[in-house]
């Protein structure tokens, strides 16, 4: 079990699947949490068109961070999937 501190972020199902499949290794987010390289982020699948949280989640580690060419107070962070995830049957 991974214990805090880590950030928890909602992620829509189509983006969650891309993270799990290895096709998506970045997030563009408002920097309201002070993201930094080396921090852990728990991505929690959230169905914005359905019932909300699905119960699926995965843990990633921020490996790269930039605000270049982003909206004010937004960042892009690259990440590596830690291999830890919670899947629902």
mmCIF file as gemmi writes it, N, C-alpha and C atoms, coordinates in Angstrom:
data_model
loop_
_atom_site.group_PDB
_atom_site.id
_atom_site.type_symbol
_atom_site.label_atom_id
_atom_site.label_alt_id
_atom_site.label_comp_id
_atom_site.label_asym_id
_atom_site.label_entity_id
_atom_site.label_seq_id
_atom_site.pdbx_PDB_ins_code
_atom_site.Cartn_x
_atom_site.Cartn_y
_atom_site.Cartn_z
_atom_site.occupancy
_atom_site.B_iso_or_equiv
_atom_site.pdbx_formal_charge
_atom_site.auth_seq_id
_atom_site.auth_asym_id
_atom_site.pdbx_PDB_model_num
ATOM 1 N N . UNK Axp A 1 ? 0.845 -1.185 0 1 0 ? 1 A 1
ATOM 2 C CA . UNK Axp A 1 ? 0 0 0 1 0 ? 1 A 1
ATOM 3 C C . UNK Axp A 1 ? 0.887 1.244 0 1 0 ? 1 A 1
ATOM 4 N N . UNK Axp A 2 ? 0.623 2.155 -0.915 1 0 ? 2 A 1
ATOM 5 C CA . UNK Axp A 2 ? 1.358 3.412 -0.978 1 0 ? 2 A 1
ATOM 6 C C . UNK Axp A 2 ? 0.695 4.408 -0.046 1 0 ? 2 A 1
ATOM 7 N N . UNK Axp A 3 ? 1.49 5.034 0.772 1 0 ? 3 A 1
ATOM 8 C CA . UNK Axp A 3 ? 0.962 6.011 1.722 1 0 ? 3 A 1
ATOM 9 C C . UNK Axp A 3 ? 1.261 7.422 1.233 1 0 ? 3 A 1
ATOM 10 N N . UNK Axp A 4 ? 0.385 8.375 1.548 1 0 ? 4 A 1
ATOM 11 C CA . UNK Axp A 4 ? 0.644 9.768 1.183 1 0 ? 4 A 1
ATOM 12 C C . UNK Axp A 4 ? 1.974 10.22 1.767 1 0 ? 4 A 1
ATOM 13 N N . UNK Axp A 5 ? 2.665 11.212 1.231 1 0 ? 5 A 1
ATOM 14 C CA . UNK Axp A 5 ? 2.016 12.224 0.403 1 0 ? 5 A 1
ATOM 15 C C . UNK Axp A 5 ? 2.044 11.882 -1.088 1 0 ? 5 A 1
ATOM 16 N N . UNK Axp A 6 ? 0.939 12.075 -1.724 1 0 ? 6 A 1
ATOM 17 C CA . UNK Axp A 6 ? 0.835 12.038 -3.176 1 0 ? 6 A 1
ATOM 18 C C . UNK Axp A 6 ? -0.377 12.865 -3.553 1 0 ? 6 A 1
ATOM 19 N N . UNK Axp A 7 ? -0.395 13.299 -4.791 1 0 ? 7 A 1
ATOM 20 C CA . UNK Axp A 7 ? -1.529 14.065 -5.295 1 0 ? 7 A 1
ATOM 21 C C . UNK Axp A 7 ? -2.566 13.096 -5.838 1 0 ? 7 A 1
ATOM 22 N N . UNK Axp A 8 ? -3.845 13.41 -5.645 1 0 ? 8 A 1
ATOM 23 C CA . UNK Axp A 8 ? -4.933 12.649 -6.248 1 0 ? 8 A 1
ATOM 24 C C . UNK Axp A 8 ? -5.56 13.521 -7.325 1 0 ? 8 A 1
ATOM 25 N N . UNK Axp A 9 ? -5.671 12.972 -8.533 1 0 ? 9 A 1
ATOM 26 C CA . UNK Axp A 9 ? -6.257 13.704 -9.65 1 0 ? 9 A 1
ATOM 27 C C . UNK Axp A 9 ? -7.287 12.849 -10.365 1 0 ? 9 A 1
ATOM 28 N N . UNK Axp A 10 ? -8.388 13.47 -10.766 1 0 ? 10 A 1
ATOM 29 C CA . UNK Axp A 10 ? -9.378 12.789 -11.591 1 0 ? 10 A 1
ATOM 30 C C . UNK Axp A 10 ? -8.832 12.664 -13.002 1 0 ? 10 A 1
ATOM 31 N N . UNK Axp A 11 ? -9.194 11.554 -13.669 1 0 ? 11 A 1
ATOM 32 C CA . UNK Axp A 11 ? -8.828 11.377 -15.067 1 0 ? 11 A 1
ATOM 33 C C . UNK Axp A 11 ? -9.979 10.669 -15.772 1 0 ? 11 A 1
ATOM 34 N N . UNK Axp A 12 ? -10.389 11.192 -16.916 1 0 ? 12 A 1
ATOM 35 C CA . UNK Axp A 12 ? -11.516 10.606 -17.656 1 0 ? 12 A 1
ATOM 36 C C . UNK Axp A 12 ? -11.137 9.232 -18.202 1 0 ? 12 A 1
ATOM 37 N N . UNK Axp A 13 ? -12.135 8.343 -18.385 1 0 ? 13 A 1
ATOM 38 C CA . UNK Axp A 13 ? -11.868 6.958 -18.789 1 0 ? 13 A 1
ATOM 39 C C . UNK Axp A 13 ? -10.996 6.791 -20.032 1 0 ? 13 A 1
ATOM 40 N N . UNK Axp A 14 ? -11.233 7.574 -21.082 1 0 ? 14 A 1
ATOM 41 C CA . UNK Axp A 14 ? -10.434 7.4 -22.303 1 0 ? 14 A 1
ATOM 42 C C . UNK Axp A 14 ? -8.961 7.743 -22.067 1 0 ? 14 A 1
ATOM 43 N N . UNK Axp A 15 ? -8.688 8.691 -21.184 1 0 ? 15 A 1
ATOM 44 C CA . UNK Axp A 15 ? -7.307 9.041 -20.868 1 0 ? 15 A 1
ATOM 45 C C . UNK Axp A 15 ? -6.695 8.031 -19.896 1 0 ? 15 A 1
ATOM 46 N N . UNK Axp A 16 ? -7.506 7.521 -18.97 1 0 ? 16 A 1
ATOM 47 C CA . UNK Axp A 16 ? -7.033 6.494 -18.035 1 0 ? 16 A 1
ATOM 48 C C . UNK Axp A 16 ? -6.578 5.257 -18.805 1 0 ? 16 A 1
ATOM 49 N N . UNK Axp A 17 ? -7.401 4.816 -19.749 1 0 ? 17 A 1
ATOM 50 C CA . UNK Axp A 17 ? -7.048 3.631 -20.551 1 0 ? 17 A 1
ATOM 51 C C . UNK Axp A 17 ? -5.73 3.847 -21.29 1 0 ? 17 A 1
ATOM 52 N N . UNK Axp A 18 ? -5.524 5.056 -21.812 1 0 ? 18 A 1
ATOM 53 C CA . UNK Axp A 18 ? -4.282 5.353 -22.538 1 0 ? 18 A 1
ATOM 54 C C . UNK Axp A 18 ? -3.069 5.315 -21.608 1 0 ? 18 A 1
ATOM 55 N N . UNK Axp A 19 ? -3.249 5.721 -20.349 1 0 ? 19 A 1
ATOM 56 C CA . UNK Axp A 19 ? -2.153 5.632 -19.37 1 0 ? 19 A 1
ATOM 57 C C . UNK Axp A 19 ? -1.83 4.166 -19.106 1 0 ? 19 A 1
ATOM 58 N N . UNK Axp A 20 ? -2.836 3.364 -18.827 1 0 ? 20 A 1
ATOM 59 C CA . UNK Axp A 20 ? -2.643 1.949 -18.518 1 0 ? 20 A 1
ATOM 60 C C . UNK Axp A 20 ? -2.03 1.208 -19.709 1 0 ? 20 A 1
ATOM 61 N N . UNK Axp A 21 ? -2.459 1.559 -20.934 1 0 ? 21 A 1
ATOM 62 C CA . UNK Axp A 21 ? -1.944 0.928 -22.154 1 0 ? 21 A 1
ATOM 63 C C . UNK Axp A 21 ? -0.531 1.383 -22.507 1 0 ? 21 A 1
ATOM 64 N N . UNK Axp A 22 ? -0.049 2.447 -21.854 1 0 ? 22 A 1
ATOM 65 C CA . UNK Axp A 22 ? 1.287 2.947 -22.139 1 0 ? 22 A 1
ATOM 66 C C . UNK Axp A 22 ? 1.352 3.967 -23.26 1 0 ? 22 A 1
ATOM 67 N N . UNK Axp A 23 ? 0.202 4.401 -23.787 1 0 ? 23 A 1
ATOM 68 C CA . UNK Axp A 23 ? 0.179 5.371 -24.875 1 0 ? 23 A 1
ATOM 69 C C . UNK Axp A 23 ? 0.244 6.807 -24.388 1 0 ? 23 A 1
ATOM 70 N N . UNK Axp A 24 ? -0.099 7.058 -23.13 1 0 ? 24 A 1
ATOM 71 C CA . UNK Axp A 24 ? -0.139 8.42 -22.594 1 0 ? 24 A 1
ATOM 72 C C . UNK Axp A 24 ? 0.799 8.505 -21.396 1 0 ? 24 A 1
ATOM 73 N N . UNK Axp A 25 ? 1.769 9.422 -21.483 1 0 ? 25 A 1
ATOM 74 C CA . UNK Axp A 25 ? 2.761 9.567 -20.425 1 0 ? 25 A 1
ATOM 75 C C . UNK Axp A 25 ? 2.935 11.029 -20.015 1 0 ? 25 A 1
ATOM 76 N N . UNK Axp A 26 ? 1.852 11.793 -20.11 1 0 ? 26 A 1
ATOM 77 C CA . UNK Axp A 26 ? 1.914 13.202 -19.707 1 0 ? 26 A 1
ATOM 78 C C . UNK Axp A 26 ? 0.532 13.682 -19.286 1 0 ? 26 A 1
ATOM 79 N N . UNK Axp A 27 ? 0.508 14.752 -18.532 1 0 ? 27 A 1
ATOM 80 C CA . UNK Axp A 27 ? -0.735 15.428 -18.139 1 0 ? 27 A 1
ATOM 81 C C . UNK Axp A 27 ? -0.53 16.931 -18.29 1 0 ? 27 A 1
ATOM 82 N N . UNK Axp A 28 ? -1.566 17.626 -18.696 1 0 ? 28 A 1
ATOM 83 C CA . UNK Axp A 28 ? -1.59 19.085 -18.713 1 0 ? 28 A 1
ATOM 84 C C . UNK Axp A 28 ? -2.578 19.482 -17.626 1 0 ? 28 A 1
ATOM 85 N N . UNK Axp A 29 ? -2.086 20.202 -16.629 1 0 ? 29 A 1
ATOM 86 C CA . UNK Axp A 29 ? -2.915 20.5 -15.46 1 0 ? 29 A 1
ATOM 87 C C . UNK Axp A 29 ? -2.695 21.915 -14.958 1 0 ? 29 A 1
ATOM 88 N N . UNK Axp A 30 ? -3.7 22.424 -14.262 1 0 ? 30 A 1
ATOM 89 C CA . UNK Axp A 30 ? -3.516 23.662 -13.517 1 0 ? 30 A 1
ATOM 90 C C . UNK Axp A 30 ? -2.521 23.365 -12.397 1 0 ? 30 A 1
ATOM 91 N N . UNK Axp A 31 ? -1.577 24.259 -12.205 1 0 ? 31 A 1
ATOM 92 C CA . UNK Axp A 31 ? -0.561 24.015 -11.167 1 0 ? 31 A 1
ATOM 93 C C . UNK Axp A 31 ? -1.022 24.6 -9.838 1 0 ? 31 A 1
ATOM 94 N N . UNK Axp A 32 ? -2.089 24.043 -9.32 1 0 ? 32 A 1
ATOM 95 C CA . UNK Axp A 32 ? -2.649 24.499 -8.042 1 0 ? 32 A 1
ATOM 96 C C . UNK Axp A 32 ? -2.138 23.668 -6.869 1 0 ? 32 A 1
ATOM 97 N N . UNK Axp A 33 ? -1.189 22.762 -7.137 1 0 ? 33 A 1
ATOM 98 C CA . UNK Axp A 33 ? -0.685 21.871 -6.083 1 0 ? 33 A 1
ATOM 99 C C . UNK Axp A 33 ? 0.824 21.929 -5.934 1 0 ? 33 A 1
ATOM 100 N N . UNK Axp A 34 ? 1.475 22.756 -6.759 1 0 ? 34 A 1
ATOM 101 C CA . UNK Axp A 34 ? 2.934 22.833 -6.686 1 0 ? 34 A 1
ATOM 102 C C . UNK Axp A 34 ? 3.608 21.56 -7.139 1 0 ? 34 A 1
ATOM 103 N N . UNK Axp A 35 ? 3.21 21.035 -8.288 1 0 ? 35 A 1
ATOM 104 C CA . UNK Axp A 35 ? 3.793 19.804 -8.806 1 0 ? 35 A 1
ATOM 105 C C . UNK Axp A 35 ? 5.306 19.927 -8.928 1 0 ? 35 A 1
ATOM 106 N N . UNK Axp A 36 ? 6.013 18.814 -8.702 1 0 ? 36 A 1
ATOM 107 C CA . UNK Axp A 36 ? 7.47 18.797 -8.793 1 0 ? 36 A 1
ATOM 108 C C . UNK Axp A 36 ? 7.941 17.417 -9.255 1 0 ? 36 A 1
ATOM 109 N N . UNK Axp A 37 ? 9.079 17.393 -9.923 1 0 ? 37 A 1
ATOM 110 C CA . UNK Axp A 37 ? 9.683 16.13 -10.347 1 0 ? 37 A 1
ATOM 111 C C . UNK Axp A 37 ? 9.938 15.274 -9.105 1 0 ? 37 A 1
ATOM 112 N N . UNK Axp A 38 ? 9.603 13.998 -9.231 1 0 ? 38 A 1
ATOM 113 C CA . UNK Axp A 38 ? 9.79 13.047 -8.136 1 0 ? 38 A 1
ATOM 114 C C . UNK Axp A 38 ? 8.538 12.805 -7.319 1 0 ? 38 A 1
ATOM 115 N N . UNK Axp A 39 ? 7.538 13.673 -7.465 1 0 ? 39 A 1
ATOM 116 C CA . UNK Axp A 39 ? 6.293 13.473 -6.706 1 0 ? 39 A 1
ATOM 117 C C . UNK Axp A 39 ? 5.47 12.344 -7.308 1 0 ? 39 A 1
ATOM 118 N N . UNK Axp A 40 ? 4.676 11.717 -6.452 1 0 ? 40 A 1
ATOM 119 C CA . UNK Axp A 40 ? 3.746 10.678 -6.879 1 0 ? 40 A 1
ATOM 120 C C . UNK Axp A 40 ? 2.37 11.288 -7.089 1 0 ? 40 A 1
ATOM 121 N N . UNK Axp A 41 ? 1.662 10.749 -8.095 1 0 ? 41 A 1
ATOM 122 C CA . UNK Axp A 41 ? 0.307 11.201 -8.423 1 0 ? 41 A 1
ATOM 123 C C . UNK Axp A 41 ? -0.566 9.971 -8.58 1 0 ? 41 A 1
ATOM 124 N N . UNK Axp A 42 ? -1.691 9.95 -7.879 1 0 ? 42 A 1
ATOM 125 C CA . UNK Axp A 42 ? -2.681 8.888 -8.028 1 0 ? 42 A 1
ATOM 126 C C . UNK Axp A 42 ? -3.738 9.388 -9.011 1 0 ? 42 A 1
ATOM 127 N N . UNK Axp A 43 ? -3.799 8.749 -10.177 1 0 ? 43 A 1
ATOM 128 C CA . UNK Axp A 43 ? -4.799 9.096 -11.18 1 0 ? 43 A 1
ATOM 129 C C . UNK Axp A 43 ? -6.026 8.221 -10.943 1 0 ? 43 A 1
ATOM 130 N N . UNK Axp A 44 ? -7.145 8.856 -10.589 1 0 ? 44 A 1
ATOM 131 C CA . UNK Axp A 44 ? -8.381 8.134 -10.268 1 0 ? 44 A 1
ATOM 132 C C . UNK Axp A 44 ? -9.37 8.313 -11.415 1 0 ? 44 A 1
ATOM 133 N N . UNK Axp A 45 ? -9.731 7.187 -12.021 1 0 ? 45 A 1
ATOM 134 C CA . UNK Axp A 45 ? -10.655 7.242 -13.155 1 0 ? 45 A 1
ATOM 135 C C . UNK Axp A 45 ? -11.995 7.825 -12.714 1 0 ? 45 A 1
ATOM 136 N N . UNK Axp A 46 ? -12.464 8.812 -13.464 1 0 ? 46 A 1
ATOM 137 C CA . UNK Axp A 46 ? -13.691 9.525 -13.139 1 0 ? 46 A 1
ATOM 138 C C . UNK Axp A 46 ? -14.533 9.633 -14.404 1 0 ? 46 A 1
ATOM 139 N N . UNK Axp A 47 ? -15.714 9.029 -14.382 1 0 ? 47 A 1
ATOM 140 C CA . UNK Axp A 47 ? -16.623 9.068 -15.532 1 0 ? 47 A 1
ATOM 141 C C . UNK Axp A 47 ? -17.5 10.305 -15.414 1 0 ? 47 A 1
ATOM 142 N N . UNK Axp A 48 ? -17.109 11.357 -16.104 1 0 ? 48 A 1
ATOM 143 C CA . UNK Axp A 48 ? -17.828 12.628 -16.028 1 0 ? 48 A 1
ATOM 144 C C . UNK Axp A 48 ? -19.197 12.569 -16.696 1 0 ? 48 A 1
ATOM 145 N N . UNK Axp A 49 ? -19.481 11.529 -17.47 1 0 ? 49 A 1
ATOM 146 C CA . UNK Axp A 49 ? -20.778 11.38 -18.124 1 0 ? 49 A 1
ATOM 147 C C . UNK Axp A 49 ? -21.652 10.348 -17.433 1 0 ? 49 A 1
ATOM 148 N N . UNK Axp A 50 ? -21.138 9.713 -16.406 1 0 ? 50 A 1
ATOM 149 C CA . UNK Axp A 50 ? -21.857 8.628 -15.742 1 0 ? 50 A 1
ATOM 150 C C . UNK Axp A 50 ? -21.959 8.83 -14.253 1 0 ? 50 A 1
ATOM 151 N N . UNK Axp A 51 ? -21.495 7.819 -13.534 1 0 ? 51 A 1
ATOM 152 C CA . UNK Axp A 51 ? -21.671 7.767 -12.087 1 0 ? 51 A 1
ATOM 153 C C . UNK Axp A 51 ? -20.507 8.307 -11.271 1 0 ? 51 A 1
ATOM 154 N N . UNK Axp A 52 ? -19.582 8.997 -11.888 1 0 ? 52 A 1
ATOM 155 C CA . UNK Axp A 52 ? -18.467 9.55 -11.127 1 0 ? 52 A 1
ATOM 156 C C . UNK Axp A 52 ? -17.292 8.598 -11.066 1 0 ? 52 A 1
ATOM 157 N N . UNK Axp A 53 ? -16.689 8.458 -9.887 1 0 ? 53 A 1
ATOM 158 C CA . UNK Axp A 53 ? -15.511 7.611 -9.724 1 0 ? 53 A 1
ATOM 159 C C . UNK Axp A 53 ? -15.836 6.154 -10.042 1 0 ? 53 A 1
ATOM 160 N N . UNK Axp A 54 ? -14.952 5.49 -10.795 1 0 ? 54 A 1
ATOM 161 C CA . UNK Axp A 54 ? -15.187 4.096 -11.192 1 0 ? 54 A 1
ATOM 162 C C . UNK Axp A 54 ? -14.557 3.099 -10.234 1 0 ? 54 A 1
ATOM 163 N N . UNK Axp A 55 ? -13.627 3.562 -9.39 1 0 ? 55 A 1
ATOM 164 C CA . UNK Axp A 55 ? -12.915 2.67 -8.487 1 0 ? 55 A 1
ATOM 165 C C . UNK Axp A 55 ? -11.567 2.235 -9.025 1 0 ? 55 A 1
ATOM 166 N N . UNK Axp A 56 ? -11.274 2.57 -10.299 1 0 ? 56 A 1
ATOM 167 C CA . UNK Axp A 56 ? -9.973 2.238 -10.879 1 0 ? 56 A 1
ATOM 168 C C . UNK Axp A 56 ? -9.011 3.402 -10.657 1 0 ? 56 A 1
ATOM 169 N N . UNK Axp A 57 ? -7.76 3.077 -10.367 1 0 ? 57 A 1
ATOM 170 C CA . UNK Axp A 57 ? -6.751 4.117 -10.168 1 0 ? 57 A 1
ATOM 171 C C . UNK Axp A 57 ? -5.373 3.545 -10.449 1 0 ? 57 A 1
ATOM 172 N N . UNK Axp A 58 ? -4.423 4.445 -10.679 1 0 ? 58 A 1
ATOM 173 C CA . UNK Axp A 58 ? -3.038 4.025 -10.87 1 0 ? 58 A 1
ATOM 174 C C . UNK Axp A 58 ? -2.118 5.096 -10.308 1 0 ? 58 A 1
ATOM 175 N N . UNK Axp A 59 ? -0.916 4.668 -9.959 1 0 ? 59 A 1
ATOM 176 C CA . UNK Axp A 59 ? 0.066 5.571 -9.369 1 0 ? 59 A 1
ATOM 177 C C . UNK Axp A 59 ? 1.173 5.835 -10.379 1 0 ? 59 A 1
ATOM 178 N N . UNK Axp A 60 ? 1.48 7.126 -10.583 1 0 ? 60 A 1
ATOM 179 C CA . UNK Axp A 60 ? 2.554 7.524 -11.493 1 0 ? 60 A 1
ATOM 180 C C . UNK Axp A 60 ? 3.517 8.44 -10.752 1 0 ? 60 A 1
ATOM 181 N N . UNK Axp A 61 ? 4.753 8.536 -11.274 1 0 ? 61 A 1
ATOM 182 C CA . UNK Axp A 61 ? 5.754 9.425 -10.703 1 0 ? 61 A 1
ATOM 183 C C . UNK Axp A 61 ? 6.115 10.485 -11.733 1 0 ? 61 A 1
ATOM 184 N N . UNK Axp A 62 ? 6.091 11.754 -11.319 1 0 ? 62 A 1
ATOM 185 C CA . UNK Axp A 62 ? 6.437 12.853 -12.215 1 0 ? 62 A 1
ATOM 186 C C . UNK Axp A 62 ? 7.94 12.796 -12.511 1 0 ? 62 A 1
ATOM 187 N N . UNK Axp A 63 ? 8.274 12.776 -13.819 1 0 ? 63 A 1
ATOM 188 C CA . UNK Axp A 63 ? 9.673 12.693 -14.244 1 0 ? 63 A 1
ATOM 189 C C . UNK Axp A 63 ? 10.132 13.944 -14.978 1 0 ? 63 A 1
ATOM 190 N N . UNK Axp A 64 ? 9.199 14.781 -15.417 1 0 ? 64 A 1
ATOM 191 C CA . UNK Axp A 64 ? 9.539 15.98 -16.176 1 0 ? 64 A 1
ATOM 192 C C . UNK Axp A 64 ? 8.43 17 -15.96 1 0 ? 64 A 1
ATOM 193 N N . UNK Axp A 65 ? 8.795 18.28 -15.931 1 0 ? 65 A 1
ATOM 194 C CA . UNK Axp A 65 ? 7.819 19.337 -15.663 1 0 ? 65 A 1
ATOM 195 C C . UNK Axp A 65 ? 8.188 20.584 -16.453 1 0 ? 65 A 1
ATOM 196 N N . UNK Axp A 66 ? 7.19 21.179 -17.141 1 0 ? 66 A 1
ATOM 197 C CA . UNK Axp A 66 ? 7.421 22.436 -17.847 1 0 ? 66 A 1
ATOM 198 C C . UNK Axp A 66 ? 6.123 23.246 -17.903 1 0 ? 66 A 1
ATOM 199 N N . UNK Axp A 67 ? 6.277 24.553 -17.943 1 0 ? 67 A 1
ATOM 200 C CA . UNK Axp A 67 ? 5.125 25.435 -18.141 1 0 ? 67 A 1
ATOM 201 C C . UNK Axp A 67 ? 5.23 26.15 -19.483 1 0 ? 67 A 1
ATOM 202 N N . UNK Axp A 68 ? 6.213 25.768 -20.31 1 0 ? 68 A 1
ATOM 203 C CA . UNK Axp A 68 ? 6.459 26.422 -21.586 1 0 ? 68 A 1
ATOM 204 C C . UNK Axp A 68 ? 5.22 26.368 -22.485 1 0 ? 68 A 1
ATOM 205 N N . UNK Axp A 69 ? 4.795 27.539 -22.984 1 0 ? 69 A 1
ATOM 206 C CA . UNK Axp A 69 ? 3.682 27.697 -23.927 1 0 ? 69 A 1
ATOM 207 C C . UNK Axp A 69 ? 2.342 27.222 -23.358 1 0 ? 69 A 1
ATOM 208 N N . UNK Axp A 70 ? 2.189 27.228 -22.056 1 0 ? 70 A 1
ATOM 209 C CA . UNK Axp A 70 ? 0.927 26.821 -21.425 1 0 ? 70 A 1
ATOM 210 C C . UNK Axp A 70 ? 0.124 28.044 -20.997 1 0 ? 70 A 1
ATOM 211 N N . UNK Axp A 71 ? -1.165 27.831 -20.761 1 0 ? 71 A 1
ATOM 212 C CA . UNK Axp A 71 ? -1.988 28.875 -20.171 1 0 ? 71 A 1
ATOM 213 C C . UNK Axp A 71 ? -1.375 29.269 -18.83 1 0 ? 71 A 1
ATOM 214 N N . UNK Axp A 72 ? -1.714 30.458 -18.379 1 0 ? 72 A 1
ATOM 215 C CA . UNK Axp A 72 ? -1.203 30.929 -17.095 1 0 ? 72 A 1
ATOM 216 C C . UNK Axp A 72 ? -1.532 29.925 -15.99 1 0 ? 72 A 1
ATOM 217 N N . UNK Axp A 73 ? -0.555 29.65 -15.143 1 0 ? 73 A 1
ATOM 218 C CA . UNK Axp A 73 ? -0.682 28.746 -13.997 1 0 ? 73 A 1
ATOM 219 C C . UNK Axp A 73 ? -1.002 27.3 -14.397 1 0 ? 73 A 1
ATOM 220 N N . UNK Axp A 74 ? -0.553 26.881 -15.565 1 0 ? 74 A 1
ATOM 221 C CA . UNK Axp A 74 ? -0.71 25.499 -16.014 1 0 ? 74 A 1
ATOM 222 C C . UNK Axp A 74 ? 0.66 24.904 -16.301 1 0 ? 74 A 1
ATOM 223 N N . UNK Axp A 75 ? 0.761 23.593 -16.149 1 0 ? 75 A 1
ATOM 224 C CA . UNK Axp A 75 ? 2.007 22.878 -16.428 1 0 ? 75 A 1
ATOM 225 C C . UNK Axp A 75 ? 1.714 21.606 -17.224 1 0 ? 75 A 1
ATOM 226 N N . UNK Axp A 76 ? 2.752 21.117 -17.846 1 0 ? 76 A 1
ATOM 227 C CA . UNK Axp A 76 ? 2.742 19.789 -18.451 1 0 ? 76 A 1
ATOM 228 C C . UNK Axp A 76 ? 3.725 18.973 -17.636 1 0 ? 76 A 1
ATOM 229 N N . UNK Axp A 77 ? 3.279 17.808 -17.165 1 0 ? 77 A 1
ATOM 230 C CA . UNK Axp A 77 ? 4.254 16.934 -16.515 1 0 ? 77 A 1
ATOM 231 C C . UNK Axp A 77 ? 4.278 15.573 -17.197 1 0 ? 77 A 1
ATOM 232 N N . UNK Axp A 78 ? 5.499 15.128 -17.446 1 0 ? 78 A 1
ATOM 233 C CA . UNK Axp A 78 ? 5.703 13.783 -17.942 1 0 ? 78 A 1
ATOM 234 C C . UNK Axp A 78 ? 5.786 12.849 -16.755 1 0 ? 78 A 1
ATOM 235 N N . UNK Axp A 79 ? 5.395 11.598 -16.961 1 0 ? 79 A 1
ATOM 236 C CA . UNK Axp A 79 ? 5.416 10.66 -15.837 1 0 ? 79 A 1
ATOM 237 C C . UNK Axp A 79 ? 5.719 9.254 -16.295 1 0 ? 79 A 1
ATOM 238 N N . UNK Axp A 80 ? 6.106 8.446 -15.322 1 0 ? 80 A 1
ATOM 239 C CA . UNK Axp A 80 ? 6.296 7.004 -15.502 1 0 ? 80 A 1
ATOM 240 C C . UNK Axp A 80 ? 5.26 6.287 -14.652 1 0 ? 80 A 1
ATOM 241 N N . UNK Axp A 81 ? 4.63 5.286 -15.226 1 0 ? 81 A 1
ATOM 242 C CA . UNK Axp A 81 ? 3.689 4.445 -14.499 1 0 ? 81 A 1
ATOM 243 C C . UNK Axp A 81 ? 4.487 3.583 -13.534 1 0 ? 81 A 1
ATOM 244 N N . UNK Axp A 82 ? 4.129 3.58 -12.267 1 0 ? 82 A 1
ATOM 245 C CA . UNK Axp A 82 ? 4.871 2.815 -11.255 1 0 ? 82 A 1
ATOM 246 C C . UNK Axp A 82 ? 4.576 1.321 -11.309 1 0 ? 82 A 1
ATOM 247 N N . UNK Axp A 83 ? 3.519 0.954 -12.027 1 0 ? 83 A 1
ATOM 248 C CA . UNK Axp A 83 ? 3.11 -0.438 -12.068 1 0 ? 83 A 1
ATOM 249 C C . UNK Axp A 83 ? 2.056 -0.768 -11.029 1 0 ? 83 A 1
ATOM 250 N N . UNK Axp A 84 ? 1.755 0.198 -10.144 1 0 ? 84 A 1
ATOM 251 C CA . UNK Axp A 84 ? 0.722 -0.008 -9.132 1 0 ? 84 A 1
ATOM 252 C C . UNK Axp A 84 ? -0.602 0.544 -9.617 1 0 ? 84 A 1
ATOM 253 N N . UNK Axp A 85 ? -1.607 -0.316 -9.612 1 0 ? 85 A 1
ATOM 254 C CA . UNK Axp A 85 ? -2.938 0.12 -10.019 1 0 ? 85 A 1
ATOM 255 C C . UNK Axp A 85 ? -3.991 -0.671 -9.269 1 0 ? 85 A 1
ATOM 256 N N . UNK Axp A 86 ? -5.171 -0.094 -9.241 1 0 ? 86 A 1
ATOM 257 C CA . UNK Axp A 86 ? -6.325 -0.757 -8.629 1 0 ? 86 A 1
ATOM 258 C C . UNK Axp A 86 ? -7.367 -0.891 -9.722 1 0 ? 86 A 1
ATOM 259 N N . UNK Axp A 87 ? -7.715 -2.102 -10.041 1 0 ? 87 A 1
ATOM 260 C CA . UNK Axp A 87 ? -8.69 -2.364 -11.085 1 0 ? 87 A 1
ATOM 261 C C . UNK Axp A 87 ? -9.955 -2.936 -10.449 1 0 ? 87 A 1
ATOM 262 N N . UNK Axp A 88 ? -11.055 -2.663 -11.087 1 0 ? 88 A 1
ATOM 263 C CA . UNK Axp A 88 ? -12.348 -3.137 -10.602 1 0 ? 88 A 1
ATOM 264 C C . UNK Axp A 88 ? -12.786 -4.287 -11.489 1 0 ? 88 A 1
ATOM 265 N N . UNK Axp A 89 ? -13.349 -5.319 -10.897 1 0 ? 89 A 1
ATOM 266 C CA . UNK Axp A 89 ? -13.787 -6.483 -11.672 1 0 ? 89 A 1
ATOM 267 C C . UNK Axp A 89 ? -14.965 -6.163 -12.56 1 0 ? 89 A 1
